[in-house]
Amino acid sequence: MDSNFSHKVWQEVELSKMVEGGIPYPMVSDLGGKIGTEYGVYDEEKGLDVRGRFLIDPDGVIQAMEVLTPPVGRNVAEVLRQLRAFQHHQKTGELMPSGWQPGKKTLPPETETLTRAGHVWEIWKPDMAF
Amino acid sequence: MSVQVGRPAPDFTATAFHEGTAKEVKLSNYRGKWLMLCFYPADFTCV
């Protein structure tokens, strides 16, 4: 939401003390909430963007999104898990069951076809989600 | 507004603070890479 000047001040007085050299990625200025409106995260009444997060693949397609009201921060580890899962899927075609982490069991691409419907229990149990 | 998973992310061009200076950024210039787009209410809040 804020201006580039505000971003600069935040970088200098705080962020550069958390991360050496400051935040390395562009901090966009969404004055007026124009971009937030396009993405459905602009709260017109309060005049601010809520916490929206969009994971966009190399073709420009949104693969995942998460939107929170302001009081609660995000879970970076979960974003990275989703990123790795989508990357793994795009590379191999395999499916990632609940709670998948890199190195854990995946499901073959045909799991969701009719011939395999009703057979997931043979290869996957709920305790594998944790 | 209508963003949906599995659909193209709306493109935009905007001014941004990056590497110590104000720059123009365009979402579609990041094609070919994974990109995380984050919105937050205001500077000096948690992210």
Backbone of each chain as nested JSON, in Angstrom:
{
  "chains": [
    {"id": "A", "residues": [
      {"number": 1, "name": "MET", "atoms": {"N": [0.826, -1.203, 0.0], "CA": [0.0, 0.0, 0.0], "C": [0.86, 1.251, 0.0]}},
      {"number": 2, "name": "ASP", "atoms": {"N": [1.957, 1.196, 0.743], "CA": [2.708, 2.42, 1.02], "C": [3.524, 2.921, -0.164]}},
      {"number": 3, "name": "SER", "atoms": {"N": [3.992, 4.151, -0.008], "CA": [4.791, 4.777, -1.058], "C": [6.203, 4.19, -1.065]}},
      {"number": 4, "name": "ASN", "atoms": {"N": [6.936, 4.449, -2.149], "CA": [8.327, 4.011, -2.207], "C": [9.15, 4.669, -1.106]}},
      {"number": 5, "name": "PHE", "atoms": {"N": [8.777, 5.9, -0.75], "CA": [9.511, 6.589, 0.316], "C": [9.35, 5.832, 1.636]}},
      {"number": 6, "name": "SER", "atoms": {"N": [8.118, 5.417, 1.921], "CA": [7.859, 4.647, 3.143], "C": [8.616, 3.31, 3.109]}},
      {"number": 7, "name": "HIS", "atoms": {"N": [8.616, 2.641, 1.941], "CA": [9.355, 1.379, 1.796], "C": [10.843, 1.605, 2.111]}},
      {"number": 8, "name": "LYS", "atoms": {"N": [11.358, 2.723, 1.604], "CA": [12.783, 3.04, 1.799], "C": [13.089, 3.228, 3.289]}},
      {"number": 9, "name": "VAL", "atoms": {"N": [12.225, 3.971, 3.971], "CA": [12.435, 4.225, 5.401], "C": [12.361, 2.914, 6.185]}},
      {"number": 10, "name": "TRP", "atoms": {"N": [11.38, 2.075, 5.839], "CA": [11.234, 0.793, 6.541], "C": [12.484, -0.068, 6.319]}},
      {"number": 11, "name": "GLN", "atoms": {"N": [12.961, -0.109, 5.089], "CA": [14.196, -0.853, 4.787], "C": [15.337, -0.355, 5.673]}},
      {"number": 12, "name": "GLU", "atoms": {"N": [15.481, 0.973, 5.722], "CA": [16.641, 1.544, 6.404], "C": [16.582, 1.415, 7.923]}},
      {"number": 13, "name": "VAL", "atoms": {"N": [15.403, 1.686, 8.507], "CA": [15.36, 1.707, 9.976], "C": [15.077, 0.342, 10.596]}},
      {"number": 14, "name": "GLU", "atoms": {"N": [14.535, -0.596, 9.808], "CA": [14.182, -1.864, 10.438], "C": [14.631, -3.103, 9.65]}},
      {"number": 15, "name": "LEU", "atoms": {"N": [14.173, -3.23, 8.391], "CA": [14.405, -4.485, 7.659], "C": [15.887, -4.794, 7.481]}},
      {"number": 16, "name": "SER", "atoms": {"N": [16.691, -3.754, 7.268], "CA": [18.123, -3.984, 7.074], "C": [18.789, -4.476, 8.359]}},
      {"number": 17, "name": "LYS", "atoms": {"N": [18.075, -4.334, 9.496], "CA": [18.6, -4.859, 10.764], "C": [18.193, -6.315, 10.971]}},
      {"number": 18, "name": "MET", "atoms": {"N": [17.195, -6.768, 10.18], "CA": [16.767, -8.165, 10.266], "C": [17.478, -9.004, 9.209]}},
      {"number": 19, "name": "VAL", "atoms": {"N": [17.673, -8.43, 8.035], "CA": [18.279, -9.126, 6.896], "C": [19.417, -8.253, 6.396]}},
      {"number": 20, "name": "GLU", "atoms": {"N": [20.603, -8.842, 6.321], "CA": [21.749, -8.044, 5.895], "C": [21.532, -7.491, 4.485]}},
      {"number": 21, "name": "GLY", "atoms": {"N": [21.662, -6.192, 4.335], "CA": [21.458, -5.569, 3.025], "C": [20.002, -5.246, 2.73]}},
      {"number": 22, "name": "GLY", "atoms": {"N": [19.107, -5.611, 3.657], "CA": [17.675, -5.331, 3.468], "C": [17.004, -6.385, 2.614]}},
      {"number": 23, "name": "ILE", "atoms": {"N": [15.718, -6.19, 2.376], "CA": [14.927, -7.146, 1.599], "C": [15.369, -7.094, 0.136]}},
      {"number": 24, "name": "PRO", "atoms": {"N": [15.728, -8.254, -0.447], "CA": [16.319, -8.229, -1.788], "C": [15.318, -8.14, -2.958]}},
      {"number": 25, "name": "TYR", "atoms": {"N": [14.037, -8.29, -2.687], "CA": [13.069, -8.282, -3.792], "C": [12.325, -6.946, -3.874]}},
      {"number": 26, "name": "PRO", "atoms": {"N": [11.708, -6.665, -5.021], "CA": [11.016, -5.378, -5.182], "C": [9.829, -5.239, -4.226]}},
      {"number": 27, "name": "MET", "atoms": {"N": [9.704, -4.065, -3.615], "CA": [8.556, -3.756, -2.758], "C": [7.661, -2.81, -3.546]}},
      {"number": 28, "name": "VAL", "atoms": {"N": [6.588, -3.368, -4.053], "CA": [5.692, -2.604, -4.932], "C": [4.871, -1.62, -4.115]}},
      {"number": 29, "name": "SER", "atoms": {"N": [4.584, -0.494, -4.724], "CA": [3.729, 0.499, -4.097], "C": [2.338, 0.383, -4.715]}},
      {"number": 30, "name": "ASP", "atoms": {"N": [1.368, -0.09, -3.922], "CA": [0.007, -0.268, -4.435], "C": [-0.888, 0.853, -3.918]}},
      {"number": 31, "name": "LEU", "atoms": {"N": [-0.523, 2.078, -4.25], "CA": [-1.302, 3.229, -3.779], "C": [-2.716, 3.166, -4.367]}},
      {"number": 32, "name": "GLY", "atoms": {"N": [-3.704, 3.352, -3.51], "CA": [-5.091, 3.298, -3.973], "C": [-5.634, 1.874, -4.078]}},
      {"number": 33, "name": "GLY", "atoms": {"N": [-4.769, 0.873, -3.848], "CA": [-5.236, -0.519, -3.842], "C": [-5.65, -1.062, -5.197]}},
      {"number": 34, "name": "LYS", "atoms": {"N": [-5.08, -0.499, -6.27], "CA": [-5.49, -0.914, -7.618], "C": [-5.137, -2.392, -7.869]}},
      {"number": 35, "name": "ILE", "atoms": {"N": [-3.91, -2.766, -7.495], "CA": [-3.486, -4.159, -7.724], "C": [-4.241, -5.081, -6.761]}},
      {"number": 36, "name": "GLY", "atoms": {"N": [-4.362, -4.636, -5.5], "CA": [-5.093, -5.425, -4.505], "C": [-6.527, -5.702, -4.934]}},
      {"number": 37, "name": "THR", "atoms": {"N": [-7.153, -4.725, -5.582], "CA": [-8.519, -4.91, -6.06], "C": [-8.562, -6.009, -7.12]}},
      {"number": 38, "name": "GLU", "atoms": {"N": [-7.594, -5.972, -8.053], "CA": [-7.507, -7.01, -9.103], "C": [-7.394, -8.407, -8.498]}},
      {"number": 39, "name": "TYR", "atoms": {"N": [-6.691, -8.494, -7.363], "CA": [-6.441, -9.796, -6.738], "C": [-7.425, -10.115, -5.605]}},
      {"number": 40, "name": "GLY", "atoms": {"N": [-8.402, -9.218, -5.399], "CA": [-9.436, -9.505, -4.407], "C": [-8.987, -9.394, -2.973]}},
      {"number": 41, "name": "VAL", "atoms": {"N": [-7.93, -8.619, -2.703], "CA": [-7.429, -8.511, -1.331], "C": [-7.483, -7.077, -0.786]}},
      {"number": 42, "name": "TYR", "atoms": {"N": [-8.11, -6.167, -1.553], "CA": [-8.175, -4.782, -1.1], "C": [-9.428, -4.568, -0.252]}},
      {"number": 43, "name": "ASP", "atoms": {"N": [-9.227, -4.094, 0.978], "CA": [-10.341, -3.759, 1.867], "C": [-10.64, -2.271, 1.68]}},
      {"number": 44, "name": "GLU", "atoms": {"N": [-11.689, -2.008, 0.916], "CA": [-12.013, -0.619, 0.548], "C": [-12.354, 0.224, 1.773]}},
      {"number": 45, "name": "GLU", "atoms": {"N": [-13.088, -0.358, 2.704], "CA": [-13.503, 0.369, 3.906], "C": [-12.306, 0.855, 4.722]}},
      {"number": 46, "name": "LYS", "atoms": {"N": [-11.314, -0.029, 4.875], "CA": [-10.136, 0.326, 5.669], "C": [-9.042, 0.951, 4.815]}},
      {"number": 47, "name": "GLY", "atoms": {"N": [-9.176, 0.849, 3.507], "CA": [-8.189, 1.436, 2.612], "C": [-6.849, 0.721, 2.661]}},
      {"number": 48, "name": "LEU", "atoms": {"N": [-6.884, -0.607, 2.823], "CA": [-5.611, -1.345, 2.831], "C": [-5.753, -2.725, 2.191]}},
      {"number": 49, "name": "ASP", "atoms": {"N": [-4.605, -3.268, 1.817], "CA": [-4.566, -4.635, 1.304], "C": [-4.417, -5.591, 2.486]}},
      {"number": 50, "name": "VAL", "atoms": {"N": [-5.24, -6.627, 2.531], "CA": [-5.078, -7.642, 3.58], "C": [-3.913, -8.566, 3.183]}},
      {"number": 51, "name": "ARG", "atoms": {"N": [-3.628, -9.57, 4.027], "CA": [-2.46, -10.416, 3.746], "C": [-2.779, -11.478, 2.708]}},
      {"number": 52, "name": "GLY", "atoms": {"N": [-2.541, -11.14, 1.455], "CA": [-2.768, -12.095, 0.369], "C": [-1.444, -12.617, -0.137]}},
      {"number": 53, "name": "ARG", "atoms": {"N": [-1.4, -13.903, -0.45], "CA": [-0.156, -14.487, -0.978], "C": [-0.513, -15.375, -2.165]}},
      {"number": 54, "name": "PHE", "atoms": {"N": [0.163, -15.129, -3.274], "CA": [-0.119, -15.844, -4.517], "C": [1.155, -16.479, -5.042]}},
      {"number": 55, "name": "LEU", "atoms": {"N": [1.075, -17.768, -5.311], "CA": [2.22, -18.485, -5.864], "C": [1.964, -18.641, -7.364]}},
      {"number": 56, "name": "ILE", "atoms": {"N": [2.832, -18.026, -8.164], "CA": [2.611, -17.941, -9.614], "C": [3.698, -18.738, -10.333]}},
      {"number": 57, "name": "ASP", "atoms": {"N": [3.293, -19.63, -11.231], "CA": [4.278, -20.519, -11.873], "C": [4.977, -19.835, -13.059]}},
      {"number": 58, "name": "PRO", "atoms": {"N": [5.97, -20.492, -13.658], "CA": [6.742, -19.841, -14.732], "C": [5.908, -19.45, -15.964]}},
      {"number": 59, "name": "ASP", "atoms": {"N": [4.701, -20.027, -16.106], "CA": [3.831, -19.632, -17.212], "C": [2.89, -18.489, -16.825]}},
      {"number": 60, "name": "GLY", "atoms": {"N": [3.018, -17.98, -15.6], "CA": [2.16, -16.874, -15.159], "C": [0.822, -17.326, -14.617]}},
      {"number": 61, "name": "VAL", "atoms": {"N": [0.708, -18.618, -14.289], "CA": [-0.554, -19.167, -13.774], "C": [-0.507, -19.238, -12.242]}},
      {"number": 62, "name": "ILE", "atoms": {"N": [-1.577, -18.803, -11.593], "CA": [-1.655, -18.887, -10.125], "C": [-1.859, -20.351, -9.729]}},
      {"number": 63, "name": "GLN", "atoms": {"N": [-0.934, -20.914, -8.971], "CA": [-1.066, -22.307, -8.535], "C": [-1.599, -22.419, -7.114]}},
      {"number": 64, "name": "ALA", "atoms": {"N": [-1.365, -21.385, -6.292], "CA": [-1.834, -21.444, -4.903], "C": [-2.052, -20.036, -4.397]}},
      {"number": 65, "name": "MET", "atoms": {"N": [-2.97, -19.889, -3.463], "CA": [-3.145, -18.588, -2.83], "C": [-3.644, -18.753, -1.403]}},
      {"number": 66, "name": "GLU", "atoms": {"N": [-3.358, -17.749, -0.605], "CA": [-3.76, -17.758, 0.805], "C": [-4.056, -16.313, 1.19]}},
      {"number": 67, "name": "VAL", "atoms": {"N": [-5.179, -16.096, 1.858], "CA": [-5.541, -14.73, 2.244], "C": [-5.923, -14.71, 3.721]}},
      {"number": 68, "name": "LEU", "atoms": {"N": [-5.264, -13.833, 4.492], "CA": [-5.523, -13.718, 5.925], "C": [-5.897, -12.276, 6.264]}},
      {"number": 69, "name": "THR", "atoms": {"N": [-6.676, -12.112, 7.335], "CA": [-6.886, -10.754, 7.847], "C": [-5.586, -10.321, 8.535]}},
      {"number": 70, "name": "PRO", "atoms": {"N": [-5.414, -9.003, 8.741], "CA": [-4.115, -8.497, 9.189], "C": [-3.481, -9.052, 10.471]}},
      {"number": 71, "name": "PRO", "atoms": {"N": [-4.219, -9.477, 11.516], "CA": [-3.522, -9.791, 12.769], "C": [-2.543, -10.965, 12.728]}},
      {"number": 72, "name": "VAL", "atoms": {"N": [-2.714, -11.891, 11.783], "CA": [-1.887, -13.1, 11.802], "C": [-0.926, -13.135, 10.613]}},
      {"number": 73, "name": "GLY", "atoms": {"N": [0.345, -13.397, 10.91], "CA": [1.368, -13.486, 9.867], "C": [1.351, -14.841, 9.182]}},
      {"number": 74, "name": "ARG", "atoms": {"N": [2.122, -14.924, 8.103], "CA": [2.09, -16.135, 7.272], "C": [3.102, -17.18, 7.726]}},
      {"number": 75, "name": "ASN", "atoms": {"N": [2.981, -18.376, 7.155], "CA": [3.932, -19.441, 7.448], "C": [4.816, -19.67, 6.217]}},
      {"number": 76, "name": "VAL", "atoms": {"N": [6.012, -19.126, 6.268], "CA": [6.912, -19.19, 5.11], "C": [7.245, -20.637, 4.753]}},
      {"number": 77, "name": "ALA", "atoms": {"N": [7.406, -21.493, 5.789], "CA": [7.744, -22.894, 5.531], "C": [6.663, -23.575, 4.687]}},
      {"number": 78, "name": "GLU", "atoms": {"N": [5.416, -23.207, 4.897], "CA": [4.317, -23.807, 4.133], "C": [4.351, -23.343, 2.673]}},
      {"number": 79, "name": "VAL", "atoms": {"N": [4.69, -22.075, 2.467], "CA": [4.799, -21.581, 1.083], "C": [5.889, -22.357, 0.349]}},
      {"number": 80, "name": "LEU", "atoms": {"N": [7.018, -22.562, 1.023], "CA": [8.134, -23.277, 0.396], "C": [7.762, -24.736, 0.12]}},
      {"number": 81, "name": "ARG", "atoms": {"N": [7.01, -25.338, 1.049], "CA": [6.555, -26.726, 0.841], "C": [5.671, -26.811, -0.403]}},
      {"number": 82, "name": "GLN", "atoms": {"N": [4.745, -25.858, -0.521], "CA": [3.856, -25.855, -1.689], "C": [4.66, -25.637, -2.971]}},
      {"number": 83, "name": "LEU", "atoms": {"N": [5.614, -24.711, -2.917], "CA": [6.451, -24.45, -4.098], "C": [7.163, -25.726, -4.54]}},
      {"number": 84, "name": "ARG", "atoms": {"N": [7.775, -26.432, -3.581], "CA": [8.504, -27.663, -3.919], "C": [7.551, -28.737, -4.445]}},
      {"number": 85, "name": "ALA", "atoms": {"N": [6.353, -28.79, -3.869], "CA": [5.368, -29.779, -4.312], "C": [4.926, -29.504, -5.752]}},
      {"number": 86, "name": "PHE", "atoms": {"N": [4.645, -28.247, -6.074], "CA": [4.232, -27.921, -7.445], "C": [5.378, -28.153, -8.421]}},
      {"number": 87, "name": "GLN", "atoms": {"N": [6.585, -27.807, -8.013], "CA": [7.738, -28.033, -8.885], "C": [7.916, -29.526, -9.143]}},
      {"number": 88, "name": "HIS", "atoms": {"N": [7.759, -30.325, -8.085], "CA": [7.899, -31.773, -8.226], "C": [6.811, -32.32, -9.155]}},
      {"number": 89, "name": "HIS", "atoms": {"N": [5.6, -31.819, -8.994], "CA": [4.497, -32.274, -9.847], "C": [4.742, -31.912, -11.308]}},
      {"number": 90, "name": "GLN", "atoms": {"N": [5.192, -30.668, -11.545], "CA": [5.398, -30.247, -12.94], "C": [6.519, -31.04, -13.601]}},
      {"number": 91, "name": "LYS", "atoms": {"N": [7.486, -31.498, -12.795], "CA": [8.613, -32.26, -13.326], "C": [8.253, -33.729, -13.572]}},
      {"number": 92, "name": "THR", "atoms": {"N": [7.466, -34.317, -12.663], "CA": [7.262, -35.773, -12.695], "C": [5.82, -36.204, -12.993]}},
      {"number": 93, "name": "GLY", "atoms": {"N": [4.86, -35.295, -12.805], "CA": [3.455, -35.668, -12.966], "C": [2.888, -36.349, -11.734]}},
      {"number": 94, "name": "GLU", "atoms": {"N": [3.749, -36.646, -10.752], "CA": [3.271, -37.318, -9.539], "C": [2.389, -36.387, -8.712]}},
      {"number": 95, "name": "LEU", "atoms": {"N": [1.588, -36.997, -7.826], "CA": [0.686, -36.217, -6.974], "C": [1.229, -36.205, -5.549]}},
      {"number": 96, "name": "MET", "atoms": {"N": [1.018, -35.097, -4.875], "CA": [1.518, -34.955, -3.512], "C": [0.359, -35.051, -2.524]}},
      {"number": 97, "name": "PRO", "atoms": {"N": [0.31, -36.114, -1.73], "CA": [-0.784, -36.245, -0.763], "C": [-0.643, -35.243, 0.389]}},
      {"number": 98, "name": "SER", "atoms": {"N": [-1.673, -35.174, 1.234], "CA": [-1.677, -34.256, 2.387], "C": [-0.387, -34.371, 3.18]}},
      {"number": 99, "name": "GLY", "atoms": {"N": [0.137, -33.231, 3.576], "CA": [1.301, -33.212, 4.454], "C": [2.599, -33.607, 3.776]}},
      {"number": 100, "name": "TRP", "atoms": {"N": [2.577, -33.737, 2.454], "CA": [3.807, -34.138, 1.74], "C": [4.943, -33.167, 2.031]}},
      {"number": 101, "name": "GLN", "atoms": {"N": [6.109, -33.73, 2.217], "CA": [7.347, -32.962, 2.359], "C": [8.344, -33.565, 1.379]}},
      {"number": 102, "name": "PRO", "atoms": {"N": [9.311, -32.775, 0.906], "CA": [10.306, -33.34, 0.004], "C": [10.901, -34.619, 0.591]}},
      {"number": 103, "name": "GLY", "atoms": {"N": [10.977, -35.661, -0.21], "CA": [11.527, -36.935, 0.247], "C": [10.458, -37.905, 0.708]}},
      {"number": 104, "name": "LYS", "atoms": {"N": [9.245, -37.388, 1.005], "CA": [8.18, -38.293, 1.447], "C": [7.467, -38.907, 0.251]}},
      {"number": 105, "name": "LYS", "atoms": {"N": [6.664, -39.932, 0.554], "CA": [5.997, -40.697, -0.496], "C": [5.051, -39.832, -1.341]}},
      {"number": 106, "name": "THR", "atoms": {"N": [5.112, -40.024, -2.649], "CA": [4.179, -39.362, -3.563], "C": [3.202, -40.41, -4.074]}},
      {"number": 107, "name": "LEU", "atoms": {"N": [2.186, -39.979, -4.768], "CA": [1.237, -40.912, -5.378], "C": [1.432, -40.873, -6.887]}},
      {"number": 108, "name": "PRO", "atoms": {"N": [1.272, -42.019, -7.548], "CA": [1.464, -42.029, -9.005], "C": [0.385, -41.2, -9.703]}},
      {"number": 109, "name": "PRO", "atoms": {"N": [0.684, -40.671, -10.9], "CA": [-0.26, -39.785, -11.596], "C": [-1.627, -40.412, -11.803]}},
      {"number": 110, "name": "GLU", "atoms": {"N": [-1.686, -41.746, -11.94], "CA": [-2.974, -42.387, -12.241], "C": [-3.877, -42.547, -11.013]}},
      {"number": 111, "name": "THR", "atoms": {"N": [-3.401, -42.081, -9.822], "CA": [-4.172, -42.258, -8.593], "C": [-5.591, -41.715, -8.705]}},
      {"number": 112, "name": "GLU", "atoms": {"N": [-5.735, -40.61, -9.448], "CA": [-7.05, -39.971, -9.502], "C": [-7.924, -40.486, -10.645]}},
      {"number": 113, "name": "THR", "atoms": {"N": [-7.439, -41.476, -11.371], "CA": [-8.268, -42.013, -12.453], "C": [-9.239, -43.049, -11.889]}},
      {"number": 114, "name": "LEU", "atoms": {"N": [-10.27, -43.356, -12.652], "CA": [-11.323, -44.261, -12.182], "C": [-10.808, -45.648, -11.801]}},
      {"number": 115, "name": "THR", "atoms": {"N": [-9.819, -46.142, -12.541], "CA": [-9.335, -47.498, -12.267], "C": [-8.684, -47.59, -10.89]}},
      {"number": 116, "name": "ARG", "atoms": {"N": [-8.15, -46.443, -10.399], "CA": [-7.486, -46.451, -9.105], "C": [-8.392, -45.935, -7.982]}},
      {"number": 117, "name": "ALA", "atoms": {"N": [-9.543, -45.381, -8.334], "CA": [-10.431, -44.825, -7.302], "C": [-10.766, -45.907, -6.281]}},
      {"number": 118, "name": "GLY", "atoms": {"N": [-10.712, -45.556, -4.996], "CA": [-11.028, -46.526, -3.955], "C": [-9.836, -47.363, -3.524]}},
      {"number": 119, "name": "HIS", "atoms": {"N": [-8.66, -47.119, -4.128], "CA": [-7.487, -47.927, -3.786], "C": [-6.362, -47.139, -3.111]}},
      {"number": 120, "name": "VAL", "atoms": {"N": [-6.623, -45.846, -2.859], "CA": [-5.564, -45.024, -2.257], "C": [-5.182, -45.574, -0.877]}},
      {"number": 121, "name": "TRP", "atoms": {"N": [-6.162, -46.135, -0.138], "CA": [-5.891, -46.665, 1.206], "C": [-4.794, -47.732, 1.198]}},
      {"number": 122, "name": "GLU", "atoms": {"N": [-4.614, -48.373, 0.029], "CA": [-3.595, -49.432, -0.046], "C": [-2.172, -48.863, 0.009]}},
      {"number": 123, "name": "ILE", "atoms": {"N": [-2.046, -47.603, -0.416], "CA": [-0.693, -47.023, -0.467], "C": [-0.504, -45.807, 0.428]}},
      {"number": 124, "name": "TRP", "atoms": {"N": [-1.601, -45.301, 1.0], "CA": [-1.468, -44.082, 1.812], "C": [-2.407, -44.136, 3.014]}},
      {"number": 125, "name": "LYS", "atoms": {"N": [-1.851, -43.764, 4.198], "CA": [-2.653, -43.76, 5.429], "C": [-2.599, -42.342, 6.034]}},
      {"number": 126, "name": "PRO", "atoms": {"N": [-3.652, -41.955, 6.763], "CA": [-3.695, -40.592, 7.3], "C": [-2.488, -40.21, 8.149]}},
      {"number": 127, "name": "ASP", "atoms": {"N": [-1.879, -41.175, 8.87], "CA": [-0.738, -40.791, 9.719], "C": [0.461, -40.356, 8.879]}},
      {"number": 128, "name": "MET", "atoms": {"N": [0.421, -40.637, 7.577], "CA": [1.507, -40.174, 6.702], "C": [1.41, -38.68, 6.427]}},
      {"number": 129, "name": "ALA", "atoms": {"N": [0.301, -38.055, 6.847], "CA": [0.121, -36.621, 6.594], "C": [0.87, -35.764, 7.61]}},
      {"number": 130, "name": "PHE", "atoms": {"N": [1.415, -36.418, 8.658], "CA": [2.051, -35.614, 9.72], "C": [3.554, -35.851, 9.801]}}
    ]},
    {"id": "B", "residues": [
      {"number": 1, "name": "MET", "atoms": {"N": [-13.164, -8.107, -9.9], "CA": [-12.093, -8.976, -9.384], "C": [-12.456, -10.431, -9.602]}},
      {"number": 2, "name": "SER", "atoms": {"N": [-11.537, -11.185, -10.146], "CA": [-11.721, -12.625, -10.113], "C": [-10.384, -13.291, -10.364]}},
      {"number": 3, "name": "VAL", "atoms": {"N": [-9.761, -13.702, -9.289], "CA": [-8.546, -14.492, -9.42], "C": [-8.884, -15.906, -8.98]}},
      {"number": 4, "name": "GLN", "atoms": {"N": [-8.314, -16.854, -9.676], "CA": [-8.621, -18.252, -9.401], "C": [-7.356, -19.065, -9.579]}},
      {"number": 5, "name": "VAL", "atoms": {"N": [-7.2, -20.097, -8.763], "CA": [-6.05, -20.977, -9.012], "C": [-6.265, -21.696, -10.341]}},
      {"number": 6, "name": "GLY", "atoms": {"N": [-5.162, -21.916, -11.042], "CA": [-5.243, -22.554, -12.348], "C": [-5.503, -21.571, -13.478]}},
      {"number": 7, "name": "ARG", "atoms": {"N": [-5.649, -20.287, -13.137], "CA": [-5.899, -19.243, -14.145], "C": [-4.734, -18.257, -14.123]}},
      {"number": 8, "name": "PRO", "atoms": {"N": [-4.526, -17.544, -15.246], "CA": [-3.417, -16.582, -15.293], "C": [-3.541, -15.499, -14.224]}},
      {"number": 9, "name": "ALA", "atoms": {"N": [-2.413, -15.114, -13.661], "CA": [-2.376, -14.023, -12.691], "C": [-2.561, -12.701, -13.439]}},
      {"number": 10, "name": "PRO", "atoms": {"N": [-3.445, -11.827, -12.961], "CA": [-3.622, -10.533, -13.633], "C": [-2.293, -9.781, -13.713]}},
      {"number": 11, "name": "ASP", "atoms": {"N": [-1.971, -9.301, -14.894], "CA": [-0.705, -8.582, -15.075], "C": [-0.853, -7.145, -14.571]}},
      {"number": 12, "name": "PHE", "atoms": {"N": [0.242, -6.555, -14.154], "CA": [0.213, -5.14, -13.764], "C": [1.611, -4.549, -13.895]}},
      {"number": 13, "name": "THR", "atoms": {"N": [1.647, -3.25, -14.034], "CA": [2.901, -2.504, -14.009], "C": [2.767, -1.526, -12.852]}},
      {"number": 14, "name": "ALA", "atoms": {"N": [3.828, -1.41, -12.056], "CA": [3.74, -0.513, -10.9], "C": [5.126, -0.037, -10.519]}},
      {"number": 15, "name": "THR", "atoms": {"N": [5.172, 1.001, -9.723], "CA": [6.446, 1.472, -9.208], "C": [6.787, 0.681, -7.946]}},
      {"number": 16, "name": "ALA", "atoms": {"N": [8.078, 0.402, -7.776], "CA": [8.518, -0.399, -6.635], "C": [9.848, 0.126, -6.105]}},
      {"number": 17, "name": "PHE", "atoms": {"N": [10.085, -0.122, -4.824], "CA": [11.385, 0.209, -4.235], "C": [12.234, -1.048, -4.294]}},
      {"number": 18, "name": "HIS", "atoms": {"N": [13.393, -0.959, -4.978], "CA": [14.223, -2.139, -5.145], "C": [15.687, -1.719, -5.272]}},
      {"number": 19, "name": "GLU", "atoms": {"N": [16.541, -2.39, -4.519], "CA": [17.982, -2.112, -4.534], "C": [18.28, -0.629, -4.337]}},
      {"number": 20, "name": "GLY", "atoms": {"N": [17.57, -0.046, -3.37], "CA": [17.871, 1.326, -2.976], "C": [17.274, 2.42, -3.831]}},
      {"number": 21, "name": "THR", "atoms": {"N": [16.469, 2.029, -4.815], "CA": [15.917, 3.069, -5.68], "C": [14.521, 2.697, -6.193]}},
      {"number": 22, "name": "ALA", "atoms": {"N": [13.798, 3.683, -6.718], "CA": [12.453, 3.429, -7.254], "C": [12.578, 2.904, -8.681]}},
      {"number": 23, "name": "LYS", "atoms": {"N": [11.851, 1.818, -8.956], "CA": [11.914, 1.2, -10.293], "C": [10.52, 0.846, -10.746]}},
      {"number": 24, "name": "GLU", "atoms": {"N": [10.37, 0.666, -12.049], "CA": [9.119, 0.168, -12.594], "C": [9.198, -1.362, -12.654]}},
      {"number": 25, "name": "VAL", "atoms": {"N": [8.166, -2.041, -12.177], "CA": [8.153, -3.499, -12.311], "C": [6.889, -3.933, -13.049]}},
      {"number": 26, "name": "LYS", "atoms": {"N": [7.024, -5.026, -13.791], "CA": [5.884, -5.576, -14.533], "C": [5.824, -7.061, -14.232]}},
      {"number": 27, "name": "LEU", "atoms": {"N": [4.675, -7.515, -13.771], "CA": [4.557, -8.906, -13.336], "C": [4.983, -9.879, -14.448]}},
      {"number": 28, "name": "SER", "atoms": {"N": [4.531, -9.626, -15.666], "CA": [4.799, -10.581, -16.754], "C": [6.284, -10.641, -17.141]}},
      {"number": 29, "name": "ASN", "atoms": {"N": [7.083, -9.686, -16.65], "CA": [8.534, -9.774, -16.893], "C": [9.179, -10.912, -16.112]}},
      {"number": 30, "name": "TYR", "atoms": {"N": [8.421, -11.506, -15.181], "CA": [8.963, -12.6, -14.364], "C": [8.601, -13.97, -14.926]}},
      {"number": 31, "name": "ARG", "atoms": {"N": [8.006, -14.006, -16.129], "CA": [7.713, -15.292, -16.788], "C": [8.992, -16.115, -16.866]}},
      {"number": 32, "name": "GLY", "atoms": {"N": [8.821, -17.421, -16.684], "CA": [9.998, -18.284, -16.732], "C": [10.548, -18.59, -15.351]}},
      {"number": 33, "name": "LYS", "atoms": {"N": [10.027, -17.876, -14.348], "CA": [10.454, -18.121, -12.962], "C": [9.215, -18.282, -12.089]}},
      {"number": 34, "name": "TRP", "atoms": {"N": [9.382, -19.021, -11.003], "CA": [8.323, -19.044, -9.989], "C": [8.345, -17.698, -9.282]}},
      {"number": 35, "name": "LEU", "atoms": {"N": [7.168, -17.208, -8.924], "CA": [7.066, -15.882, -8.315], "C": [6.098, -15.925, -7.138]}},
      {"number": 36, "name": "MET", "atoms": {"N": [6.473, -15.288, -6.052], "CA": [5.533, -15.139, -4.949], "C": [5.134, -13.672, -4.853]}},
      {"number": 37, "name": "LEU", "atoms": {"N": [3.837, -13.43, -4.957], "CA": [3.299, -12.075, -4.849], "C": [2.6, -11.962, -3.497]}},
      {"number": 38, "name": "CYS", "atoms": {"N": [3.08, -11.034, -2.665], "CA": [2.536, -10.889, -1.317], "C": [1.955, -9.506, -1.107]}},
      {"number": 39, "name": "PHE", "atoms": {"N": [0.786, -9.465, -0.531], "CA": [0.183, -8.189, -0.138], "C": [0.241, -8.097, 1.379]}},
      {"number": 40, "name": "TYR", "atoms": {"N": [0.44, -6.902, 1.908], "CA": [0.399, -6.706, 3.356], "C": [-0.161, -5.316, 3.626]}},
      {"number": 41, "name": "PRO", "atoms": {"N": [-0.774, -5.123, 4.806], "CA": [-1.536, -3.891, 5.035], "C": [-0.693, -2.615, 5.005]}},
      {"number": 42, "name": "ALA", "atoms": {"N": [0.487, -2.667, 5.577], "CA": [1.277, -1.438, 5.663], "C": [2.706, -1.767, 6.042]}},
      {"number": 43, "name": "ASP", "atoms": {"N": [3.631, -0.897, 5.643], "CA": [5.006, -1.011, 6.117], "C": [4.974, -0.943, 7.645]}},
      {"number": 44, "name": "PHE", "atoms": {"N": [5.961, -1.509, 8.29], "CA": [6.061, -1.528, 9.754], "C": [4.992, -2.406, 10.398]}},
      {"number": 45, "name": "THR", "atoms": {"N": [4.385, -3.33, 9.613], "CA": [3.535, -4.364, 10.224], "C": [4.231, -5.691, 9.934]}},
      {"number": 46, "name": "CYS", "atoms": {"N": [3.792, -6.769, 10.613], "CA": [4.416, -8.05, 10.31], "C": [3.92, -8.526, 8.948]}},
      {"number": 47, "name": "VAL", "atoms": {"N": [4.642, -9.45, 8.377], "CA": [4.348, -9.815, 6.997], "C": [3.822, -11.25, 6.929]}}
    ]}
  ]
}
